[in-house]
Amino acid sequence: MNDNKKTKTKTKTTTIVAMIVIASIIASPLVVNKLAFAAATTPTAGPTMFKLTTPNAPVVIPLVRGLYDGKDILLITTEVSDKAMKDQIGNFTGFPVNYDANLTKISQGIGNLWIFKNGVKGPGFKGFQASVVDSIPGDPGYTPLWKVSIAEWKTGVTPTILGSDDAIAAAQTKGQITVTPTNVVVNCPILQWGGNKDNTIPAGHI
C-alpha cells in the first residue's frame, strides 16, 4: 500500500511540474513581445529608444522628441532627401537614416518642420530646442513627410522655447528669429502625440 501511495504522489508531482514548465514555455514569447514593443514615454534631451519586433530579431529605433501646439510628440526618422542632413540626423540618433532624393519630387501632402539652429539647448537635431511640426495624427492635414525650415534666433535676443508654428510665426513677425526654408524633405512618422491646444484632437500613440 505504501509503495502505491508513493507512486501516485510521485506521478502527481511530476504532472504538476510538467504543467508549470509548459505554462512557462507558452508565456515566455508573450513576455518577450510585450517588452519588445515597449517605448519610453518621458523623453529627455537626445533620443530615447523604441524596440520593434520582427520575426527574426528586434530592431531598436531611436525616438526623437518634437513639439506641436506646445505639447510633446515622439517621432522616428527613416528617410531624408539631403545627404548632409541624413548624416547629421544619423549621428545625432546613433541610427542609420536612408538617403532618398525622390522625396523632393513629392509636391503635395507635405507638412512643415522647423529645426532650430541655435537658442535654448535641448533634444532637437542640432542640439537645441525640440523641432516643431504643424500637424499630428488625427489632423486632416497630417502627413509623415515634412519640408524642413531652419529657425535661428537673432543676436541680442533672449531665446525661449517656441512650441508651435504660430509661436514661430509670431517670433518671426517681431523680428526675433529668421526662418530659412530649405528643399530638404524628411520622412518622420509621429508615434506618440499629446493632442492639440483646442482639445479637438486627443492624445494618442501608435
C-alpha positions in Angstrom: 0.0 0.0 0.0 2.8 2.4 0.9 4.5 1.8 -2.4 1.3 2.5 -4.3 0.9 5.8 -2.4 4.5 6.9 -3.1 4.0 6.1 -6.8 0.8 8.1 -7.0 2.4 11.0 -5.2 5.4 11.0 -7.5 3.2 10.8 -10.6 1.1 13.7 -9.3 4.2 15.8 -8.6 5.7 15.1 -12.0 2.4 16.1 -13.7 2.3 19.4 -11.8 6.0 20.2 -12.7 5.3 19.4 -16.3 2.3 21.7 -16.4 4.4 24.5 -14.9 7.1 24.0 -17.5 4.6 24.0 -20.3 2.9 27.2 -19.0 6.3 28.9 -18.8 7.2 28.0 -22.4 3.8 29.4 -23.6 4.1 32.5 -21.5 7.7 33.4 -22.5 7.1 34.7 -26.0 4.2 36.9 -24.7 6.6 38.4 -22.1 9.3 38.9 -24.8 6.8 40.5 -27.2 5.5 42.8 -24.5 9.0 44.1 -23.8 9.9 44.3 -27.5 7.1 46.8 -28.1 7.8 49.0 -25.1 8.7 52.6 -25.8 9.9 55.4 -23.5 7.1 57.9 -22.9 9.1 60.6 -21.0 11.9 61.8 -23.2 14.7 63.9 -22.1 17.5 65.6 -24.1 18.5 63.4 -27.0 16.7 60.4 -28.5 15.1 57.6 -26.5 14.6 54.1 -27.9 11.7 52.2 -29.4 12.0 48.4 -29.9 10.2 46.9 -32.9 9.7 43.2 -33.1 10.4 41.4 -36.3 10.0 37.6 -37.0 13.8 37.1 -36.5 15.1 39.8 -34.3 14.1 43.1 -32.6 15.1 46.4 -34.2 15.8 49.3 -31.9 14.7 52.6 -33.4 15.5 56.0 -31.7 12.6 58.1 -30.8 13.1 61.9 -31.1 11.2 64.5 -29.2 9.3 67.2 -31.1 6.6 69.8 -30.3 3.1 70.5 -31.6 0.9 73.2 -30.1 3.3 73.3 -27.2 2.8 69.6 -26.4 5.3 66.8 -26.7 5.4 64.4 -29.6 7.7 61.5 -30.3 8.8 60.7 -33.9 11.2 58.5 -35.8 13.2 59.4 -38.8 13.5 56.9 -41.7 14.5 58.9 -44.8 16.0 62.2 -45.7 16.3 63.8 -49.1 19.6 65.5 -48.3 22.9 63.6 -47.7 24.4 66.1 -45.3 21.3 66.2 -43.1 20.9 62.4 -43.4 24.4 62.0 -41.8 23.7 64.7 -39.2 20.5 63.1 -38.0 22.1 59.6 -38.1 25.0 60.8 -36.0 22.6 62.5 -33.6 20.3 59.5 -33.1 23.0 56.8 -33.5 20.8 55.0 -36.0 21.2 54.9 -39.8 18.9 57.0 -41.9 18.2 56.3 -45.5 19.0 58.8 -48.2 16.1 59.2 -50.7 16.4 62.1 -53.2 12.9 61.1 -54.6 11.2 62.7 -51.5 11.7 66.1 -53.1 9.6 65.0 -56.1 6.5 64.9 -53.9 4.8 68.3 -54.3 1.5 67.7 -52.4 0.7 66.4 -48.9 3.9 67.7 -47.2 3.9 69.3 -43.8 6.3 71.8 -42.3 9.0 71.0 -39.7 11.2 73.6 -38.1 14.7 72.7 -36.8 16.4 75.2 -34.5 20.0 76.2 -35.4 20.6 78.0 -32.0 18.7 79.1 -28.9 17.7 77.0 -25.9 19.7 73.8 -25.7 17.6 70.7 -26.0 16.7 67.5 -27.9 16.5 69.0 -31.4 18.5 67.6 -34.3 21.1 70.4 -33.9 21.3 70.2 -30.1 18.8 73.0 -29.4 15.1 73.0 -28.7 12.9 70.3 -30.0 11.8 70.5 -33.6 8.3 71.8 -34.3 5.7 70.3 -36.7 2.4 71.8 -38.0 0.2 68.7 -37.7 -0.3 65.5 -35.8 -2.2 62.2 -36.4 -5.9 63.0 -36.2 -5.5 66.3 -38.1 -6.9 66.1 -41.6 -3.6 67.6 -42.9 -1.3 65.2 -41.1 1.5 63.6 -43.1 4.7 61.8 -42.1 6.6 63.8 -44.8 7.9 67.2 -43.8 9.7 70.1 -45.6 12.4 71.4 -43.3 12.9 75.1 -42.4 15.8 76.3 -40.3 14.9 78.7 -37.4 17.6 80.9 -35.9 17.5 83.4 -33.1 18.9 86.8 -33.9 21.9 88.2 -32.0 20.9 90.1 -28.9 17.5 88.4 -28.5 17.0 86.2 -25.4 15.8 82.8 -26.8 12.8 81.0 -25.4 11.1 77.7 -26.3 8.8 78.1 -29.3 6.4 75.2 -29.2 4.1 75.7 -32.2 4.0 77.1 -35.8 2.0 80.0 -34.5 4.7 80.9 -31.9 7.4 80.6 -34.6 5.4 82.9 -36.9 4.9 85.4 -34.1 8.6 85.5 -33.2 9.4 85.9 -36.9 7.0 88.9 -37.2 8.6 90.5 -34.2 12.0 90.2 -35.8 13.3 87.9 -33.1 14.2 85.0 -35.4 14.9 84.3 -39.0 13.3 81.3 -40.8 15.1 79.9 -43.8 13.1 77.4 -45.9 15.1 74.5 -47.5 14.3 71.9 -50.1 15.0 69.1 -47.7 12.2 66.6 -47.1 12.3 64.2 -44.2 10.1 61.2 -43.5 9.3 61.4 -39.8 6.2 59.5 -38.7 4.8 60.6 -35.3 4.3 57.6 -33.0 3.1 59.5 -29.9 1.4 62.8 -29.5 -0.2 65.0 -26.8 -3.2 66.3 -28.6 -3.8 69.9 -29.7 -4.4 73.1 -27.7 -8.1 73.2 -28.6 -8.6 69.6 -27.4 -10.3 68.7 -30.7 -7.6 66.1 -31.3 -7.0 63.7 -28.3 -3.6 62.5 -27.2 -2.7 59.1 -28.7 0.0 56.7 -29.8 0.7 54.0 -32.4 
